[in-house]
Amino acid sequence: MPHRIPAAAGATARPLAFAQQLAVHVNHLNQAVNKRTGKTTTQVIAARVVQEARTLLHHTDWTVSEIAWCLGFDELPPFMRFFKKHTAHTPLAFRHLVQV
């Protein structure tokens, strides 16, 4: 059974949660991330969650619901929308593509 990642690091994470963990002001975190990556902190968080979802879909036999829960989504539909928004595929379609 998958382990759930802490909410402050999962899909529902906000830049404020990371800033608090790093003991810096959220504006400082946002500016530093943007200067280093050219992206917003929210975009970096989302990209990391998508990367982890892809890895789990490819390398585990966990259900999509288990993966969603593990990544901090309390319900499946928001995970499905999030994944499709960032990959243009549903989680199951992605799994089928990488397993061929």
LUMDREN-968429 format. One record per atom (N, C-alpha, C): residue number from 0; atom name; residue in one letter; z, y, x. Coordinates in steps of 0.05 Angstrom, whole numbers, plus 5000, padded with zeros to 4 digits. Each point is the difference from the previous one (the first is absolute). Layout:
REM residues N
(pt NUM; 'CA'; 'a'; (Z; Y; X))
...
This chain:
REM residues 100
(pt 0; 'N'; 'm'; (5000; 4976; 5017))
(pt 0; 'CA'; 'm'; (5000; 5024; 4983))
(pt 0; 'C'; 'm'; (5000; 5025; 5018))
(pt 1; 'N'; 'p'; (4984; 5019; 4993))
(pt 1; 'CA'; 'p'; (4998; 5025; 5016))
(pt 1; 'C'; 'p'; (5026; 5016; 4999))
(pt 2; 'N'; 'h'; (5004; 5015; 5021))
(pt 2; 'CA'; 'h'; (5023; 5019; 5001))
(pt 2; 'C'; 'h'; (4990; 5027; 4993))
(pt 3; 'N'; 'r'; (5015; 5015; 4985))
(pt 3; 'CA'; 'r'; (4992; 5027; 4993))
(pt 3; 'C'; 'r'; (5007; 5019; 5022))
(pt 4; 'N'; 'i'; (4981; 5018; 5006))
(pt 4; 'CA'; 'i'; (5006; 5020; 5020))
(pt 4; 'C'; 'i'; (5017; 5022; 4988))
(pt 5; 'N'; 'p'; (5015; 5014; 5015))
(pt 5; 'CA'; 'p'; (5017; 5021; 4989))
(pt 5; 'C'; 'p'; (4983; 5021; 4985))
(pt 6; 'N'; 'a'; (5011; 5011; 4979))
(pt 6; 'CA'; 'a'; (4985; 5019; 4983))
(pt 6; 'C'; 'a'; (4991; 5024; 5017))
(pt 7; 'N'; 'a'; (5016; 5008; 5019))
(pt 7; 'CA'; 'a'; (4992; 5023; 5016))
(pt 7; 'C'; 'a'; (4976; 4995; 5018))
(pt 8; 'N'; 'a'; (4992; 4975; 5003))
(pt 8; 'CA'; 'a'; (4977; 4994; 5016))
(pt 8; 'C'; 'a'; (4977; 4987; 4985))
(pt 9; 'N'; 'g'; (5003; 4998; 4974))
(pt 9; 'CA'; 'g'; (4980; 4986; 4984))
(pt 9; 'C'; 'g'; (4981; 5019; 4986))
(pt 10; 'N'; 'a'; (4987; 4989; 4980))
(pt 10; 'CA'; 'a'; (4980; 5015; 4986))
(pt 10; 'C'; 'a'; (5010; 5024; 4986))
(pt 11; 'N'; 't'; (5025; 4999; 4992))
(pt 11; 'CA'; 't'; (5012; 5023; 4986))
(pt 11; 'C'; 't'; (5012; 5020; 5019))
(pt 12; 'N'; 'a'; (4997; 4995; 5026))
(pt 12; 'CA'; 'a'; (5012; 5018; 5020))
(pt 12; 'C'; 'a'; (4988; 5027; 4998))
(pt 13; 'N'; 'r'; (5016; 5019; 5005))
(pt 13; 'CA'; 'r'; (4991; 5028; 5001))
(pt 13; 'C'; 'r'; (5006; 5011; 5028))
(pt 14; 'N'; 'p'; (4985; 5020; 5008))
(pt 14; 'CA'; 'p'; (5005; 5012; 5026))
(pt 14; 'C'; 'p'; (5030; 5008; 5003))
(pt 15; 'N'; 'l'; (5013; 5009; 4979))
(pt 15; 'CA'; 'l'; (5028; 5008; 5002))
(pt 15; 'C'; 'l'; (5017; 4977; 5009))
(pt 16; 'N'; 'a'; (4995; 4976; 4990))
(pt 16; 'CA'; 'a'; (5016; 4977; 5008))
(pt 16; 'C'; 'a'; (4997; 4994; 5030))
(pt 17; 'N'; 'f'; (4976; 5002; 5010))
(pt 17; 'CA'; 'f'; (4995; 4995; 5029))
(pt 17; 'C'; 'f'; (5013; 5023; 5016))
(pt 18; 'N'; 'a'; (4998; 5024; 4991))
(pt 18; 'CA'; 'a'; (5012; 5023; 5014))
(pt 18; 'C'; 'a'; (5030; 4996; 5002))
(pt 19; 'N'; 'q'; (5012; 4991; 4978))
(pt 19; 'CA'; 'q'; (5029; 4996; 5000))
(pt 19; 'C'; 'q'; (5008; 4978; 5020))
(pt 20; 'N'; 'q'; (4984; 4978; 5001))
(pt 20; 'CA'; 'q'; (5006; 4979; 5018))
(pt 20; 'C'; 'q'; (4997; 5009; 5030))
(pt 21; 'N'; 'l'; (4982; 5019; 5004))
(pt 21; 'CA'; 'l'; (4996; 5010; 5027))
(pt 21; 'C'; 'l'; (5017; 5024; 5007))
(pt 22; 'N'; 'a'; (5016; 5009; 4980))
(pt 22; 'CA'; 'a'; (5017; 5023; 5003))
(pt 22; 'C'; 'a'; (4985; 5025; 5008))
(pt 23; 'N'; 'v'; (4977; 5004; 4987))
(pt 23; 'CA'; 'v'; (4984; 5024; 5004))
(pt 23; 'C'; 'v'; (4994; 5012; 4972))
(pt 24; 'N'; 'h'; (4993; 5025; 5000))
(pt 24; 'CA'; 'h'; (4992; 5013; 4975))
(pt 24; 'C'; 'h'; (4973; 4989; 4991))
(pt 25; 'N'; 'v'; (4996; 4997; 4975))
(pt 25; 'CA'; 'v'; (4974; 4989; 4990))
(pt 25; 'C'; 'v'; (4976; 5017; 5008))
(pt 26; 'N'; 'n'; (5004; 5026; 5002))
(pt 26; 'CA'; 'n'; (4978; 5017; 5009))
(pt 26; 'C'; 'n'; (4992; 4994; 5029))
(pt 27; 'N'; 'h'; (5020; 4996; 5016))
(pt 27; 'CA'; 'h'; (4995; 4993; 5028))
(pt 27; 'C'; 'h'; (4985; 4974; 5002))
(pt 28; 'N'; 'l'; (5009; 4980; 4985))
(pt 28; 'CA'; 'l'; (4986; 4974; 5000))
(pt 28; 'C'; 'l'; (4971; 5003; 4991))
(pt 29; 'N'; 'n'; (4996; 5015; 4978))
(pt 29; 'CA'; 'n'; (4972; 5004; 4990))
(pt 29; 'C'; 'n'; (4983; 5013; 5020))
(pt 30; 'N'; 'q'; (5010; 5021; 5013))
(pt 30; 'CA'; 'q'; (4984; 5014; 5020))
(pt 30; 'C'; 'q'; (4994; 4983; 5024))
(pt 31; 'N'; 'a'; (5020; 4984; 5009))
(pt 31; 'CA'; 'a'; (4996; 4983; 5024))
(pt 31; 'C'; 'a'; (4980; 4978; 4994))
(pt 32; 'N'; 'v'; (5002; 4988; 4976))
(pt 32; 'CA'; 'v'; (4981; 4979; 4993))
(pt 32; 'C'; 'v'; (4972; 5011; 4997))
(pt 33; 'N'; 'n'; (4998; 5023; 4988))
(pt 33; 'CA'; 'n'; (4973; 5013; 4996))
(pt 33; 'C'; 'n'; (4988; 5008; 5027))
(pt 34; 'N'; 'k'; (5016; 5010; 5018))
(pt 34; 'CA'; 'k'; (4990; 5008; 5026))
(pt 34; 'C'; 'k'; (4990; 4976; 5016))
(pt 35; 'N'; 'r'; (5015; 4978; 4998))
(pt 35; 'CA'; 'r'; (4993; 4976; 5015))
(pt 35; 'C'; 'r'; (4977; 4984; 4988))
(pt 36; 'N'; 't'; (4999; 4999; 4973))
(pt 36; 'CA'; 't'; (4980; 4982; 4987))
(pt 36; 'C'; 't'; (4979; 5015; 4984))
(pt 37; 'N'; 'g'; (5005; 5025; 4993))
(pt 37; 'CA'; 'g'; (4981; 5015; 4983))
(pt 37; 'C'; 'g'; (5002; 4992; 4971))
(pt 38; 'N'; 'k'; (5021; 4984; 4993))
(pt 38; 'CA'; 'k'; (5004; 4990; 4973))
(pt 38; 'C'; 'k'; (5028; 5009; 4991))
(pt 39; 'N'; 't'; (5004; 4999; 4973))
(pt 39; 'CA'; 't'; (5026; 5006; 4990))
(pt 39; 'C'; 't'; (5018; 4976; 5004))
(pt 40; 'N'; 't'; (5026; 5005; 4999))
(pt 40; 'CA'; 't'; (5019; 4978; 5002))
(pt 40; 'C'; 't'; (4996; 4980; 4978))
(pt 41; 'N'; 't'; (4994; 5009; 4976))
(pt 41; 'CA'; 't'; (4995; 4982; 4978))
(pt 41; 'C'; 't'; (4976; 4982; 5005))
(pt 42; 'N'; 'q'; (4979; 5012; 5011))
(pt 42; 'CA'; 'q'; (4976; 4984; 5007))
(pt 42; 'C'; 'q'; (5006; 4978; 5021))
(pt 43; 'N'; 'v'; (5017; 5007; 5019))
(pt 43; 'CA'; 'v'; (5007; 4981; 5021))
(pt 43; 'C'; 'v'; (5016; 4977; 4988))
(pt 44; 'N'; 'i'; (5019; 5007; 4983))
(pt 44; 'CA'; 'i'; (5017; 4980; 4987))
(pt 44; 'C'; 'i'; (4982; 4981; 4983))
(pt 45; 'N'; 'a'; (4982; 5012; 4984))
(pt 45; 'CA'; 'a'; (4982; 4984; 4983))
(pt 45; 'C'; 'a'; (4983; 4981; 5017))
(pt 46; 'N'; 'a'; (4989; 5011; 5022))
(pt 46; 'CA'; 'a'; (4983; 4983; 5017))
(pt 46; 'C'; 'a'; (5015; 4976; 5012))
(pt 47; 'N'; 'r'; (5025; 5005; 5007))
(pt 47; 'CA'; 'r'; (5016; 4978; 5011))
(pt 47; 'C'; 'r'; (5007; 4979; 4979))
(pt 48; 'N'; 'v'; (5005; 5009; 4975))
(pt 48; 'CA'; 'v'; (5005; 4981; 4978))
(pt 48; 'C'; 'v'; (4975; 4984; 4994))
(pt 49; 'N'; 'v'; (4977; 5013; 5000))
(pt 49; 'CA'; 'v'; (4975; 4986; 4995))
(pt 49; 'C'; 'v'; (4995; 4979; 5022))
(pt 50; 'N'; 'q'; (5005; 5008; 5025))
(pt 50; 'CA'; 'q'; (4996; 4982; 5022))
(pt 50; 'C'; 'q'; (5018; 4975; 4997))
(pt 51; 'N'; 'e'; (5024; 5004; 4993))
(pt 51; 'CA'; 'e'; (5019; 4978; 4996))
(pt 51; 'C'; 'e'; (4991; 4982; 4977))
(pt 52; 'N'; 'a'; (4991; 5013; 4978))
(pt 52; 'CA'; 'a'; (4990; 4984; 4977))
(pt 52; 'C'; 'a'; (4976; 4983; 5008))
(pt 53; 'N'; 'r'; (4982; 5012; 5015))
(pt 53; 'CA'; 'r'; (4976; 4984; 5009))
(pt 53; 'C'; 'r'; (5009; 4976; 5017))
(pt 54; 'N'; 't'; (5018; 5005; 5018))
(pt 54; 'CA'; 't'; (5010; 4979; 5017))
(pt 54; 'C'; 't'; (5013; 4977; 4984))
(pt 55; 'N'; 'l'; (5017; 5008; 4981))
(pt 55; 'CA'; 'l'; (5013; 4980; 4983))
(pt 55; 'C'; 'l'; (4981; 4985; 4982))
(pt 56; 'N'; 'l'; (4980; 5014; 4990))
(pt 56; 'CA'; 'l'; (4980; 4986; 4983))
(pt 56; 'C'; 'l'; (4983; 4980; 5017))
(pt 57; 'N'; 'h'; (4995; 5007; 5024))
(pt 57; 'CA'; 'h'; (4984; 4983; 5017))
(pt 57; 'C'; 'h'; (5015; 4977; 5012))
(pt 58; 'N'; 'h'; (5025; 5005; 5008))
(pt 58; 'CA'; 'h'; (5014; 4980; 5016))
(pt 58; 'C'; 'h'; (5022; 4985; 4986))
(pt 59; 'N'; 't'; (5005; 5005; 4974))
(pt 59; 'CA'; 't'; (5020; 4985; 4986))
(pt 59; 'C'; 't'; (4988; 4989; 4974))
(pt 60; 'N'; 'd'; (5015; 4982; 4988))
(pt 60; 'CA'; 'd'; (4992; 4990; 4974))
(pt 60; 'C'; 'd'; (5018; 5012; 4978))
(pt 61; 'N'; 'w'; (5013; 5022; 5006))
(pt 61; 'CA'; 'w'; (5017; 5013; 4981))
(pt 61; 'C'; 'w'; (4982; 5010; 4977))
(pt 62; 'N'; 't'; (5012; 5001; 4976))
(pt 62; 'CA'; 't'; (4985; 5011; 4977))
(pt 62; 'C'; 't'; (4998; 5030; 5004))
(pt 63; 'N'; 'v'; (4982; 5012; 4986))
(pt 63; 'CA'; 'v'; (4997; 5029; 5001))
(pt 63; 'C'; 'v'; (5025; 5014; 4990))
(pt 64; 'N'; 's'; (5014; 4988; 4981))
(pt 64; 'CA'; 's'; (5025; 5011; 4990))
(pt 64; 'C'; 's'; (5021; 5000; 5022))
(pt 65; 'N'; 'e'; (5002; 4978; 5015))
(pt 65; 'CA'; 'e'; (5019; 4998; 5022))
(pt 65; 'C'; 'e'; (4994; 5021; 5021))
(pt 66; 'N'; 'i'; (4975; 5004; 5006))
(pt 66; 'CA'; 'i'; (4992; 5020; 5021))
(pt 66; 'C'; 'i'; (5007; 5028; 4990))
(pt 67; 'N'; 'a'; (4994; 5005; 4975))
(pt 67; 'CA'; 'a'; (5006; 5026; 4988))
(pt 67; 'C'; 'a'; (5030; 5006; 5002))
(pt 68; 'N'; 'w'; (5016; 4981; 4992))
(pt 68; 'CA'; 'w'; (5029; 5003; 5001))
(pt 68; 'C'; 'w'; (5010; 5004; 5028))
(pt 69; 'N'; 'c'; (4990; 4984; 5019))
(pt 69; 'CA'; 'c'; (5007; 5002; 5028))
(pt 69; 'C'; 'c'; (4994; 5028; 5011))
(pt 70; 'N'; 'l'; (4979; 5012; 4991))
(pt 70; 'CA'; 'l'; (4992; 5027; 5010))
(pt 70; 'C'; 'l'; (5013; 5023; 4985))
(pt 71; 'N'; 'g'; (5018; 4994; 4982))
(pt 71; 'CA'; 'g'; (5015; 5021; 4987))
(pt 71; 'C'; 'g'; (4991; 5008; 4973))
(pt 72; 'N'; 'f'; (4981; 4985; 4989))
(pt 72; 'CA'; 'f'; (4990; 5006; 4973))
(pt 72; 'C'; 'f'; (5017; 4984; 4980))
(pt 73; 'N'; 'd'; (5011; 5013; 4980))
(pt 73; 'CA'; 'd'; (5017; 4986; 4981))
(pt 73; 'C'; 'd'; (4983; 4984; 4979))
(pt 74; 'N'; 'e'; (4975; 5009; 4996))
(pt 74; 'CA'; 'e'; (4983; 4987; 4981))
(pt 74; 'C'; 'e'; (4972; 4996; 5012))
(pt 75; 'N'; 'l'; (4986; 4981; 4990))
(pt 75; 'CA'; 'l'; (4974; 4993; 5010))
(pt 75; 'C'; 'l'; (4978; 5021; 4995))
(pt 76; 'N'; 'p'; (4998; 5011; 4976))
(pt 76; 'CA'; 'p'; (4978; 5019; 4995))
(pt 76; 'C'; 'p'; (4999; 5024; 5019))
(pt 77; 'N'; 'p'; (5022; 5013; 5008))
(pt 77; 'CA'; 'p'; (4998; 5021; 5019))
(pt 77; 'C'; 'p'; (4990; 4991; 5027))
(pt 78; 'N'; 'f'; (5007; 4976; 5009))
(pt 78; 'CA'; 'f'; (4990; 4989; 5025))
(pt 78; 'C'; 'f'; (4970; 4996; 4998))
(pt 79; 'N'; 'm'; (4991; 4988; 4978))
(pt 79; 'CA'; 'm'; (4971; 4995; 4996))
(pt 79; 'C'; 'm'; (4984; 5026; 5002))
(pt 80; 'N'; 'r'; (5010; 5021; 4986))
(pt 80; 'CA'; 'r'; (4986; 5026; 5001))
(pt 80; 'C'; 'r'; (5001; 5012; 5028))
(pt 81; 'N'; 'f'; (5023; 4999; 5013))
(pt 81; 'CA'; 'f'; (5003; 5010; 5027))
(pt 81; 'C'; 'f'; (4981; 4986; 5019))
(pt 82; 'N'; 'f'; (4999; 4973; 4999))
(pt 82; 'CA'; 'f'; (4983; 4985; 5019))
(pt 82; 'C'; 'f'; (4971; 5006; 4995))
(pt 83; 'N'; 'k'; (4992; 5000; 4974))
(pt 83; 'CA'; 'k'; (4971; 5005; 4994))
(pt 83; 'C'; 'k'; (4992; 5028; 5007))
(pt 84; 'N'; 'k'; (5018; 5019; 4997))
(pt 84; 'CA'; 'k'; (4994; 5028; 5007))
(pt 84; 'C'; 'k'; (4994; 5002; 5030))
(pt 85; 'N'; 'h'; (5015; 4985; 5016))
(pt 85; 'CA'; 'h'; (4997; 5003; 5029))
(pt 85; 'C'; 'h'; (4981; 4980; 5013))
(pt 86; 'N'; 't'; (4991; 4980; 4985))
(pt 86; 'CA'; 't'; (4982; 4980; 5012))
(pt 86; 'C'; 't'; (4974; 4996; 4984))
(pt 87; 'N'; 'a'; (5000; 5010; 4976))
(pt 87; 'CA'; 'a'; (4977; 4996; 4981))
(pt 87; 'C'; 'a'; (4998; 4971; 4991))
(pt 88; 'N'; 'h'; (5021; 4984; 5004))
(pt 88; 'CA'; 'h'; (5001; 4972; 4991))
(pt 88; 'C'; 'h'; (5027; 4994; 4987))
(pt 89; 'N'; 't'; (5000; 4982; 4982))
(pt 89; 'CA'; 't'; (5026; 4991; 4990))
(pt 89; 'C'; 't'; (5012; 4982; 5021))
(pt 90; 'N'; 'p'; (5026; 4995; 4999))
(pt 90; 'CA'; 'p'; (5012; 4982; 5020))
(pt 90; 'C'; 'p'; (4988; 4972; 5001))
(pt 91; 'N'; 'l'; (4994; 4989; 4976))
(pt 91; 'CA'; 'l'; (4988; 4973; 5000))
(pt 91; 'C'; 'l'; (4972; 5000; 5010))
(pt 92; 'N'; 'a'; (4985; 5021; 4994))
(pt 92; 'CA'; 'a'; (4972; 5002; 5010))
(pt 92; 'C'; 'a'; (5001; 5002; 5031))
(pt 93; 'N'; 'f'; (5019; 5016; 5010))
(pt 93; 'CA'; 'f'; (5002; 5003; 5029))
(pt 93; 'C'; 'f'; (5007; 4973; 5013))
(pt 94; 'N'; 'r'; (5019; 4985; 4987))
(pt 94; 'CA'; 'r'; (5008; 4974; 5011))
(pt 94; 'C'; 'r'; (4976; 4982; 5001))
(pt 95; 'N'; 'h'; (4984; 5000; 4979))
(pt 95; 'CA'; 'h'; (4976; 4982; 5000))
(pt 95; 'C'; 'h'; (4980; 5008; 5021))
(pt 96; 'N'; 'l'; (4997; 5027; 5005))
(pt 96; 'CA'; 'l'; (4981; 5009; 5020))
(pt 96; 'C'; 'l'; (5009; 4991; 5028))
(pt 97; 'N'; 'v'; (5025; 5001; 5006))
(pt 97; 'CA'; 'v'; (5009; 4994; 5027))
(pt 97; 'C'; 'v'; (5003; 4970; 5005))
(pt 98; 'N'; 'q'; (5001; 4984; 4978))
(pt 98; 'CA'; 'q'; (5002; 4972; 5003))
(pt 98; 'C'; 'q'; (4974; 4985; 5001))
(pt 99; 'N'; 'v'; (4978; 5014; 4997))
(pt 99; 'CA'; 'v'; (4974; 4988; 5000))
(pt 99; 'C'; 'v'; (4991; 4995; 5029))
